[in-house]
Structures are given as C-alpha cells and as structure tokens.
Amino acid sequence: MEFDIVIVGGGIVGASLAASLKSSDLRVALVEGQTFSASTSPSPDNWDSRIYAFTPGNVDFLKSCGAWQHLDTSRIQQIEEMRVFGDTGSKLNFSAYQLGAPELAFIMESRLIQNALWEALRGQDNLTLLQPAQCAELTINEAGAHLKLKDGREIKAKLIVGADGRDSWVRHQAGMPEVPTPYHQHGVVANFNTTKTHRGIAHQWFTEDGILALLPLPGKRTSIVWSVSPEKSAELLALTHEQLSAHVAEASQHTLGELAVITAPAAFSLRVLNLAHLVKPRLALIGDAGHNIHPLSGHGVNLGLHDAHELAQVLMQRGALDCGDLRLLRRYEQARKADILSMQLTTDVLKHLFVNSNPILRTLRNIGLTATNKIVPLKKMLARHALN
C-alpha cells in the first residue's frame, strides 16, 4: 500500500487532520489500534468521564471537518462565564458578554466528538481507514517512510504523522529523546448531578494543595478536573461515591449545592513535554504526541486541533514540494512553536505559583489575580487569546 500521508492515531486530533484533508489531492491513510465507529447517542444518564472544553475557533475547524454537524446538540454545553478564585479571597472573572462574544467555550464528552469525526470520515474518497491495526516497525529514509503492521501489511508513505498520544510510538521510533517532566500531580475527573443550576458558568479554585475546576454540563450536571498530589488522588479514589460528592461539594464551597456522582472517578498523571522539534524529514508530530501541558487551562486538545489545522493548511499549500520535504514541514513547526511554548509556560508558571506554600508567593499570586481582574484591557486580551 502506498500513500502520500499516513496518520498514526485516530483520536480526536488525528481524525481531524484526516478529515481536514478531504478536499486535497493527497492519498491519506489513517492507522488506529482500536475499532472506532459512530454509535447511537448514549442514554441521558450515561456520561463520559473525559470532558473537553473546545474554543470557538476550534469549533469552526470541527465544522469545516464535517464533524460538528453529526453531534447531538443536547449533549453540548456552552460556557458563558469563567470565575477563577485564589486562596485568600482574590478572584478573576471572564465573561462572554464583556467580550461581545456568544460564548467562551463549548463543553462536550470525548466520545461524542470522536464518534462525530469518524462519522465524517465515512466515505471520504481520498482516505483509507486501517483499524484495528497495530504498528510494528517504522523506517524512514530520503526516499520515503516504510511502516510495517503487526498483521504483516506494509505501507509506504511520503509523510508519517504521529497523532498517537502522549506515549507516542511514532515519537519513540523516530528517535526523539526528550522525556516528559512529571508534575507529581494527578488529574482526578468525575461527573456529578447538582442541586443548583450552573447557568453556563465554569469555576476554578487555586489552592496550595491543588487546582479544582468545575465545568458545566447540560442540565443540572457538572464535571470536575481536580489536580492534586498522587497521595490526595489515591484518597479521593478510595472514597465512596457519597463521600466523594460531599468532599467535592465542600471544596467547591457548595457553589452548585449538593452533588451526586454519575460517573466513577478516574485519575491520570500530569506532566509537561517540550520537544526541540516537532518535525523530521518525512515525519511530523501533532497533539499530545508532540507536546503535553498542565490541564489547568483546558487547552491541551485545543493545541492539538491547532496543530492539525496548521499542518493541513501547510500540506494543501505545498506547491511543488513533496509533502514529506523538511523545508515544508518546518513551516508547520515554526507556525506552532510559539503558541505551544506560550501555553506551556503559562500553565507551568501558574501551577508552580499556586501549588506552593511560600507566604510571599501567596501574597503576590493573589495580588496579581485581583489586579488582572481590575485591568479590563489586559483581561480582555487574555480572554480573546483563549477564544481562538
């Protein structure tokens, strides 16, 4: 099998890249280890524990991919306001109304957008879906890339794109030696029913022992991402659902009233990964395969979608260049590096600034939070950057 581009990894980022190339003259293959298929909408009480916040800019990209049109809109919640609290009464508010925007973000379940993307891929003329398919060996030379699958099939391509997540097999095969730096924190996620309505408001608390975010879901429901120490994570996972509900309600100052678990909690380790390069001759990395950030900003998947969009644009505007030409791929890398580094630095500084018991830092961080809330032009600039 011979293709122009082989994308390894059919998650949200990899699938969006494949879908965004539908109008190109490129022959594309998508290799995915799992069997994905568009499924019927889940029942009202069946919610995915992995929730994403998509920026309006990326929603436009998903629409152009043909995915948004397949979504069940009753499972999507708009964020109209964001309220951020420090640990000594300081606060920072962002409002879509103040920005003259309809919303700040859209909240939805991972599996919903995943299914919608795979539905959009059905019948794409220039795409070959290979699933389930496990990669076995990757070799790259001047002539092209050669990918062997565990079932014996062999694939030739001008360009290999690694979209296979934070523990990317493609990245390791390509000999990119950088290793992630652990944050020594876990992200605990779960969904809850609430007794109070959220009114489209997201909340976030920065405290010495962790960062708690409440993301609104449709109806009287909310999703949490609680960044805590591994020890605290183990304690939370060991609680009964009733105990966990009470604990989260107290930590969130009963902002949404009493809580009741509707999806069992899960946890994942947090880390940062900053590669010297996202590309090599005939190879490009997108999404978590190329960078990891702290989840406190909710922008991990958004960075990945920006990668997919930018790489698709570069490939479709390549002119006479081979799509695996390093000169071409460096255009993608240069276009993405500043955005990725900016988000990594911002989240890294905030994490270390707030998860810290130093009394001087405590004073400074809360003064900074309150001051930012009062400087309207600065606040608007930060919020508008987050809308893209």
URVENRA-V25606 format. One record per run of one state. SS is the DSSP state (a for helix, b for strand, c for the rest). FROM is the first residue (numbers start at 1). LEN is the number of residues. If there is no record, write none. Layout:
BEGIN
ss & from & len
SS & FROM & LEN
SS & FROM & LEN
END
This chain:
BEGIN
ss & from & len
c & 1 & 1
b & 2 & 7
c & 9 & 3
a & 12 & 9
c & 21 & 7
b & 28 & 5
c & 33 & 18
b & 51 & 4
c & 55 & 1
a & 56 & 9
c & 65 & 3
a & 68 & 3
c & 71 & 2
a & 73 & 3
c & 76 & 1
b & 77 & 3
c & 80 & 1
b & 81 & 5
c & 86 & 5
b & 91 & 5
a & 96 & 4
c & 100 & 5
b & 105 & 5
a & 110 & 12
c & 122 & 5
b & 127 & 5
c & 132 & 3
b & 135 & 7
c & 142 & 2
b & 144 & 6
c & 150 & 4
b & 154 & 9
c & 163 & 6
a & 169 & 5
c & 174 & 7
b & 181 & 14
c & 195 & 6
b & 201 & 7
c & 208 & 2
b & 210 & 8
c & 218 & 3
b & 221 & 8
c & 229 & 1
a & 230 & 9
c & 239 & 2
a & 241 & 11
c & 252 & 7
b & 259 & 16
c & 275 & 4
b & 279 & 2
c & 281 & 2
b & 283 & 3
c & 286 & 1
a & 287 & 3
c & 290 & 1
b & 291 & 2
c & 293 & 2
a & 295 & 3
c & 298 & 2
a & 300 & 17
c & 317 & 9
a & 326 & 29
c & 355 & 4
a & 359 & 16
c & 375 & 1
a & 376 & 12
c & 388 & 1
END
